[in-house]
């Protein structure tokens, strides 16, 4: 299964971001990708305006998503947008598009209340585990950014059959943060002998550094700091090999993770 990673710096104007996403979809299709993973928060971002996300949030049947859905024929596309919750906040919502439809969605359950940031001030948490979908013959689980610090999420996906974990993100720069990003994504790949495809927003606030980590913890692709699109072929034989020589999913002595009640 060929995956494309679409890393870009999100602008303050959703029209600009929609066009960037459409361009990345076109490039991914031209490159033969089965799946395009985009970053978190692709609707709008402005480090000088903390209210831009609630101000620009749109419902899933709004114009931003309508444009992306229309372009998703013949490819699976995923990224995160802000969707109003009807009570003054919004849900950080990962959407999966294919052939003009939203085929899956996930409201981020772990909100980034860390490193002097409080995502929960403006964002309402989700209350359900993320889904696993099939793309190009592989089972792909999803999670969002801060979720990577909670190994239970990735393990729940692996227990549900995931062979790949795809993760849109907007990883904030800071002392040691880029190291955390690489270590955590590598750990989740090794914990679950799966591919991890982590796509970060780049720009003045966030580090980019989109990655493909293989099931034995090898960094197979790193897009660096600037806007870029990268491609990688995810090999089912590599997953089978990793799970044969490192059978952690078979050897574990713990039950499958469960989500705490809201």
The 8 nearest C-alpha neighbors of each residue, nearest first, counted from 0:
[[1, 135, 233, 232, 33, 2, 234, 136],
 [0, 2, 232, 32, 33, 231, 233, 34],
 [1, 3, 34, 32, 231, 230, 35, 33],
 [2, 4, 230, 35, 229, 32, 27, 34],
 [5, 3, 229, 36, 228, 35, 198, 6],
 [6, 4, 228, 37, 36, 23, 227, 3],
 [5, 7, 227, 226, 200, 228, 4, 199],
 [6, 8, 226, 201, 200, 9, 5, 227],
 [9, 7, 201, 202, 200, 10, 226, 6],
 [8, 10, 44, 41, 43, 7, 16, 11],
 [11, 9, 12, 44, 43, 16, 8, 15],
 [10, 12, 43, 44, 45, 13, 9, 51],
 [13, 11, 14, 15, 10, 43, 16, 42],
 [12, 14, 16, 42, 15, 43, 17, 11],
 [15, 13, 17, 12, 16, 18, 63, 42],
 [16, 14, 18, 13, 17, 12, 19, 10],
 [17, 15, 19, 13, 18, 14, 20, 10],
 [16, 18, 14, 20, 19, 15, 13, 21],
 [17, 19, 21, 15, 16, 20, 22, 14],
 [20, 18, 16, 22, 17, 21, 23, 15],
 [19, 21, 23, 17, 18, 22, 24, 16],
 [20, 22, 18, 24, 23, 19, 17, 25],
 [21, 23, 25, 19, 20, 24, 18, 26],
 [24, 22, 26, 20, 25, 21, 27, 5],
 [23, 25, 21, 27, 22, 26, 20, 28],
 [24, 26, 22, 28, 23, 27, 29, 21],
 [27, 25, 23, 29, 28, 24, 30, 22],
 [28, 26, 24, 30, 32, 29, 25, 3],
 [27, 29, 31, 25, 30, 26, 32, 24],
 [28, 30, 26, 27, 31, 25, 32, 24],
 [31, 29, 27, 28, 32, 26, 230, 3],
 [30, 32, 28, 29, 27, 33, 1, 2],
 [33, 31, 1, 27, 2, 34, 28, 30],
 [32, 34, 74, 1, 2, 135, 75, 0],
 [35, 33, 75, 2, 32, 76, 74, 3],
 [34, 36, 3, 76, 4, 2, 75, 77],
 [35, 37, 77, 4, 76, 5, 78, 3],
 [36, 38, 78, 5, 77, 167, 198, 4],
 [39, 37, 167, 199, 168, 200, 198, 78],
 [38, 40, 79, 168, 167, 169, 41, 78],
 [39, 41, 80, 79, 42, 43, 38, 81],
 [40, 42, 39, 43, 80, 9, 79, 38],
 [41, 43, 13, 40, 80, 16, 81, 44],
 [44, 42, 11, 13, 10, 41, 12, 9],
 [43, 45, 11, 10, 9, 51, 46, 52],
 [46, 44, 11, 47, 48, 51, 10, 43],
 [45, 47, 48, 49, 44, 204, 203, 51],
 [48, 46, 45, 49, 51, 44, 50, 11],
 [47, 49, 45, 50, 46, 51, 44, 52],
 [50, 48, 51, 47, 46, 45, 52, 44],
 [51, 49, 48, 52, 53, 54, 121, 55],
 [52, 50, 54, 48, 49, 53, 55, 44],
 [51, 53, 55, 54, 50, 56, 43, 44],
 [52, 54, 56, 55, 51, 50, 89, 88],
 [55, 53, 51, 52, 56, 50, 57, 43],
 [54, 56, 52, 53, 51, 57, 43, 42],
 [57, 55, 81, 82, 53, 83, 54, 52],
 [58, 56, 82, 61, 83, 55, 59, 81],
 [59, 57, 61, 82, 60, 83, 56, 81],
 [58, 60, 61, 64, 57, 82, 65, 63],
 [59, 61, 58, 65, 64, 62, 57, 63],
 [62, 60, 58, 59, 57, 63, 64, 65],
 [61, 63, 65, 64, 66, 60, 57, 59],
 [64, 62, 65, 66, 61, 17, 67, 13],
 [63, 65, 67, 66, 62, 61, 68, 59],
 [64, 66, 62, 68, 63, 67, 61, 69],
 [67, 65, 69, 64, 68, 63, 62, 70],
 [68, 66, 64, 70, 69, 65, 71, 21],
 [69, 67, 99, 65, 71, 70, 66, 100],
 [68, 70, 99, 66, 67, 71, 65, 72],
 [71, 69, 67, 68, 72, 66, 99, 21],
 [72, 70, 98, 68, 97, 99, 74, 69],
 [73, 71, 98, 74, 70, 99, 97, 69],
 [72, 74, 98, 71, 97, 75, 28, 33],
 [75, 73, 33, 71, 72, 97, 34, 76],
 [74, 76, 97, 34, 96, 33, 35, 71],
 [77, 75, 35, 96, 95, 34, 36, 74],
 [76, 78, 95, 36, 94, 37, 96, 35],
 [77, 79, 37, 38, 93, 167, 94, 39],
 [80, 78, 93, 39, 40, 92, 94, 41],
 [81, 79, 40, 92, 42, 41, 91, 82],
 [82, 80, 56, 91, 90, 89, 92, 57],
 [81, 83, 58, 90, 89, 57, 56, 80],
 [84, 82, 89, 85, 56, 88, 90, 58],
 [83, 85, 89, 86, 88, 90, 82, 87],
 [86, 84, 83, 87, 88, 89, 82, 90],
 [87, 85, 84, 88, 83, 89, 123, 122],
 [86, 88, 85, 84, 89, 83, 121, 53],
 [89, 87, 121, 122, 84, 86, 123, 83],
 [88, 90, 83, 84, 122, 82, 123, 81],
 [89, 91, 82, 123, 92, 122, 81, 106],
 [90, 92, 81, 107, 106, 80, 89, 79],
 [93, 91, 106, 79, 80, 90, 105, 81],
 [92, 94, 79, 105, 104, 78, 106, 80],
 [95, 93, 104, 77, 78, 103, 79, 92],
 [94, 96, 77, 103, 76, 101, 102, 104],
 [97, 95, 101, 76, 75, 100, 102, 68],
 [96, 98, 75, 71, 100, 99, 74, 72],
 [99, 97, 72, 71, 100, 73, 74, 96],
 [98, 100, 68, 69, 71, 97, 72, 96],
 [101, 99, 97, 96, 98, 102, 68, 71],
 [100, 102, 96, 95, 103, 97, 94, 99],
 [101, 103, 96, 95, 100, 97, 104, 94],
 [104, 102, 95, 101, 94, 105, 130, 96],
 [105, 103, 94, 93, 95, 92, 106, 102],
 [104, 106, 93, 129, 92, 107, 94, 103],
 [105, 107, 92, 125, 91, 90, 108, 93],
 [106, 108, 125, 91, 109, 124, 105, 143],
 [107, 109, 125, 124, 126, 106, 110, 127],
 [110, 108, 146, 107, 145, 111, 124, 125],
 [111, 109, 118, 112, 119, 108, 124, 145],
 [110, 112, 118, 113, 117, 145, 109, 116],
 [113, 111, 117, 116, 118, 110, 119, 114],
 [112, 114, 116, 115, 111, 117, 118, 110],
 [113, 115, 116, 112, 111, 117, 173, 171],
 [116, 114, 113, 117, 112, 111, 118, 171],
 [117, 115, 113, 112, 114, 118, 111, 119],
 [118, 116, 112, 119, 120, 111, 113, 115],
 [117, 119, 111, 120, 112, 110, 122, 121],
 [118, 120, 122, 117, 121, 110, 123, 112],
 [121, 119, 118, 117, 122, 88, 123, 112],
 [120, 122, 88, 119, 118, 89, 123, 53],
 [123, 121, 119, 89, 88, 90, 118, 120],
 [122, 124, 90, 89, 88, 119, 125, 121],
 [125, 123, 108, 107, 122, 90, 126, 110],
 [124, 126, 106, 108, 107, 127, 123, 90],
 [125, 127, 108, 261, 124, 128, 106, 260],
 [128, 126, 125, 129, 108, 258, 106, 105],
 [127, 129, 130, 258, 126, 152, 105, 108],
 [130, 128, 105, 141, 142, 127, 131, 140],
 [131, 129, 140, 141, 132, 128, 105, 103],
 [130, 132, 140, 139, 161, 138, 141, 156],
 [133, 131, 139, 138, 140, 130, 134, 103],
 [132, 134, 138, 137, 139, 136, 135, 131],
 [135, 133, 137, 136, 138, 132, 139, 33],
 [134, 136, 0, 137, 33, 133, 1, 34],
 [135, 137, 134, 133, 138, 0, 235, 139],
 [138, 136, 134, 133, 135, 139, 162, 0],
 [137, 139, 133, 161, 162, 132, 131, 163],
 [140, 138, 163, 132, 161, 131, 164, 133],
 [141, 139, 131, 164, 161, 156, 130, 163],
 [142, 140, 165, 164, 166, 129, 130, 139],
 [141, 143, 166, 146, 129, 165, 144, 140],
 [142, 144, 166, 167, 146, 168, 145, 107],
 [143, 145, 168, 146, 147, 167, 166, 169],
 [146, 144, 147, 148, 111, 143, 109, 110],
 [147, 145, 144, 148, 149, 143, 109, 142],
 [146, 148, 145, 149, 144, 183, 150, 184],
 [149, 147, 146, 145, 150, 183, 144, 184],
 [150, 148, 147, 151, 146, 152, 153, 145],
 [151, 149, 152, 153, 154, 148, 147, 187],
 [150, 152, 154, 149, 153, 256, 155, 257],
 [153, 151, 155, 150, 154, 149, 156, 146],
 [152, 154, 156, 150, 155, 151, 157, 187],
 [155, 153, 157, 151, 156, 152, 158, 150],
 [156, 154, 158, 152, 153, 157, 256, 151],
 [157, 155, 159, 153, 154, 158, 161, 140],
 [156, 158, 161, 154, 160, 159, 155, 191],
 [157, 159, 155, 160, 156, 154, 255, 161],
 [160, 158, 156, 157, 161, 155, 131, 140],
 [161, 159, 157, 158, 162, 156, 138, 131],
 [162, 160, 157, 138, 139, 140, 156, 163],
 [161, 163, 193, 138, 139, 160, 137, 194],
 [164, 162, 194, 139, 193, 161, 195, 140],
 [165, 163, 140, 195, 141, 139, 196, 194],
 [166, 164, 196, 141, 197, 195, 140, 163],
 [165, 167, 197, 142, 143, 141, 196, 198],
 [166, 168, 38, 39, 198, 143, 78, 197],
 [169, 167, 144, 39, 199, 38, 170, 198],
 [168, 170, 200, 199, 39, 205, 171, 144],
 [169, 171, 205, 168, 206, 199, 172, 144],
 [172, 170, 205, 204, 206, 169, 173, 176],
 [171, 173, 205, 206, 176, 204, 170, 177],
 [174, 172, 176, 175, 171, 177, 206, 205],
 [175, 173, 176, 172, 177, 178, 179, 171],
 [174, 176, 178, 177, 173, 179, 172, 180],
 [175, 177, 179, 173, 178, 174, 172, 180],
 [176, 178, 180, 179, 175, 181, 172, 206],
 [179, 177, 175, 176, 181, 180, 182, 183],
 [178, 180, 176, 182, 177, 181, 183, 175],
 [181, 179, 177, 178, 183, 182, 184, 176],
 [180, 182, 178, 184, 179, 183, 185, 177],
 [183, 181, 185, 179, 184, 180, 186, 178],
 [184, 182, 186, 185, 180, 181, 179, 187],
 [183, 185, 187, 181, 186, 182, 180, 188],
 [184, 186, 182, 188, 216, 183, 187, 181],
 [185, 187, 183, 189, 188, 184, 190, 182],
 [186, 188, 190, 184, 189, 185, 183, 191],
 [189, 187, 193, 185, 214, 186, 192, 191],
 [188, 190, 192, 186, 191, 216, 187, 215],
 [191, 189, 187, 188, 186, 192, 247, 154],
 [190, 192, 189, 193, 188, 157, 187, 154],
 [193, 191, 214, 189, 188, 190, 242, 241],
 [194, 192, 214, 162, 188, 163, 191, 238],
 [193, 195, 163, 213, 214, 212, 188, 164],
 [196, 194, 164, 212, 188, 211, 163, 165],
 [195, 197, 211, 165, 210, 166, 164, 194],
 [198, 196, 166, 210, 209, 165, 167, 195],
 [197, 199, 209, 167, 38, 168, 37, 4],
 [200, 198, 207, 168, 169, 38, 209, 167],
 [199, 201, 169, 207, 38, 7, 8, 6],
 [200, 202, 207, 8, 205, 206, 7, 225],
 [201, 203, 8, 205, 204, 206, 200, 225],
 [202, 204, 205, 201, 206, 46, 8, 172],
 [205, 203, 202, 171, 172, 206, 46, 201],
 [206, 204, 171, 201, 172, 170, 202, 169],
 [205, 207, 201, 172, 208, 224, 170, 171],
 [206, 208, 201, 199, 200, 224, 209, 205],
 [209, 207, 223, 222, 224, 206, 221, 199],
 [208, 210, 198, 199, 222, 197, 207, 221],
 [211, 209, 221, 197, 220, 196, 212, 208],
 [210, 212, 196, 220, 219, 195, 218, 213],
 [213, 211, 218, 195, 217, 219, 194, 216],
 [212, 214, 194, 217, 216, 215, 219, 211],
 [215, 213, 193, 192, 194, 188, 216, 189],
 [216, 214, 213, 189, 217, 241, 192, 188],
 [215, 217, 185, 213, 189, 214, 212, 188],
 [216, 218, 213, 212, 219, 215, 214, 185],
 [219, 217, 212, 220, 211, 216, 213, 210],
 [218, 220, 211, 212, 217, 213, 221, 210],
 [219, 221, 211, 210, 218, 222, 212, 231],
 [222, 220, 210, 209, 223, 208, 211, 219],
 [223, 221, 209, 208, 227, 220, 210, 224],
 [224, 222, 208, 221, 225, 207, 209, 206],
 [223, 225, 207, 208, 206, 201, 222, 226],
 [226, 224, 223, 201, 227, 207, 7, 202],
 [225, 227, 7, 6, 8, 201, 224, 228],
 [228, 226, 6, 225, 5, 229, 222, 7],
 [227, 229, 5, 4, 6, 3, 230, 226],
 [230, 228, 4, 3, 227, 222, 5, 231],
 [231, 229, 3, 2, 4, 1, 228, 232],
 [230, 232, 2, 1, 233, 3, 229, 220],
 [233, 231, 1, 0, 234, 2, 230, 32],
 [234, 232, 0, 1, 231, 235, 2, 194],
 [233, 235, 236, 237, 232, 0, 238, 1],
 [236, 234, 238, 237, 239, 233, 137, 0],
 [235, 237, 239, 234, 238, 240, 241, 233],
 [238, 236, 240, 234, 235, 239, 241, 214],
 [237, 239, 235, 241, 236, 240, 214, 242],
 [238, 240, 236, 242, 237, 241, 243, 235],
 [241, 239, 237, 243, 238, 242, 236, 244],
 [242, 240, 238, 243, 244, 239, 245, 192],
 [241, 243, 246, 245, 239, 240, 244, 192],
 [242, 244, 240, 241, 246, 245, 239, 238],
 [243, 245, 241, 242, 246, 240, 239, 247],
 [244, 246, 242, 241, 243, 247, 192, 240],
 [247, 245, 242, 249, 248, 243, 244, 250],
 [248, 246, 250, 249, 245, 251, 191, 190],
 [247, 249, 246, 250, 251, 191, 242, 192],
 [250, 248, 246, 247, 251, 252, 242, 245],
 [249, 251, 247, 248, 246, 252, 245, 253],
 [250, 252, 248, 253, 249, 247, 254, 246],
 [253, 251, 250, 254, 249, 248, 247, 255],
 [254, 252, 251, 255, 256, 250, 248, 249],
 [255, 253, 256, 252, 251, 257, 158, 155],
 [254, 256, 155, 158, 257, 253, 154, 151],
 [257, 255, 155, 151, 254, 258, 154, 152],
 [258, 256, 259, 255, 155, 151, 128, 254],
 [257, 259, 260, 256, 128, 127, 126, 261],
 [258, 260, 261, 257, 126, 256, 127, 128],
 [261, 259, 258, 126, 257, 127, 125, 128],
 [260, 126, 259, 258, 125, 124, 127, 108]]
